[in-house]
Amino acid sequence: MTSPHHLLTVAVEDYFQTAGLAPWIGVDRWSRLESRVEVGTRRTLDLLDEFGIHATFFVLGWVAERAPGLVREISARGHEIASKGYLPRYFRTM
């Protein structure tokens, strides 16, 4: 038996963690915002299950710390977990 191929990558981060919003929504405000990452990720997992596709999920450490059950669920459904770092780092600011 061969191991599943992971031909798709998924970035697991919340809507407010994008570079485009960084000037208005700093890291210090993230914990006060409504998180949608679990709902969106579970929808993605369901869709991948429907088609029998496995993916690599790059999970932001900030998200993993707050939703460890989500990370466990991703793994339990047969997907690979990868680190995206703790906080997003944008090329323009490196």
N, C-alpha and C positions, 0 to 999 in steps of 0.2 A: 504494500500500500504506500502510495506517495503522499507527502504532506500537501495540504492545500496551497495553492498559489494565491498570493495577495497582490492583486493587480490594481488595486484602488487605494488611495490614501484619503483619510478623512481628518480634518483639523477639528479637534474638540475644544472649542472656546466659545464664549458667549458673545452676543451681538455687540456689547459695549466694549469689547476687548480688541477692537480693530484700530489700525493706525489712523484711519480717517476721523475717528472720534476722540483720539488722544488729547487734542488741545482743549476739549470741552469736558471730557470725563476722565479724570485722573484715577490712578490705581486706588487712591485713598477713598474714592466714592464707590468702587465696585461692590463692596459688601452691602451697600444700601440699595442697590438696584435689583429689580426683579430678574431673577435668573431664568433663562429659557433653554439652557444648554441640555438639561436632562430630557425634556420633552422632544426637542429636535433630534437629539442623538438616538433616542428610542424609536422615533419614526424612521430614522435612517437605518437602524438595526433591523426593524421589521421589513423594510423594503429589501434590504440585502438578503434577509432570510427567505423572503418570497422567491427570489431568483437564485438562491443557492450561491451567493457571491461572498467571498471573504475579503476583508480589507485590513489595512494597517491604520490604526487610529492614533494619530499624534495628539496626545492629551497634554494640555497646558497644566503645569504643576499646580497652579492656583485653583484650577477646576478640580483636579484629582484630590486635593486636600479637603475640599468642601463637599465632594460627591464621590467618596471612595466606592460606594455601592455601584455607581454607574461604571466605574472602571472595571470592577469585578464582573458586572453583567456583560460588558463588551468582550472580556476574555472568555467568559462562560459560553458565549454564543460562537466561539471559535475564531475570534479575530485576534490579530496581533496588536499589542500595546506598545507604543513608542512614546518617547518624551519629546515634548515641544519646548522644554525649558520651563522654569517656574513662571516667569512673566514673559509676555511677548517682547521681542527685541526687533526693532525695525531697522532695516539696512541704512536708511538715511541718518539714523542717530548713532550708529555704531562707530 
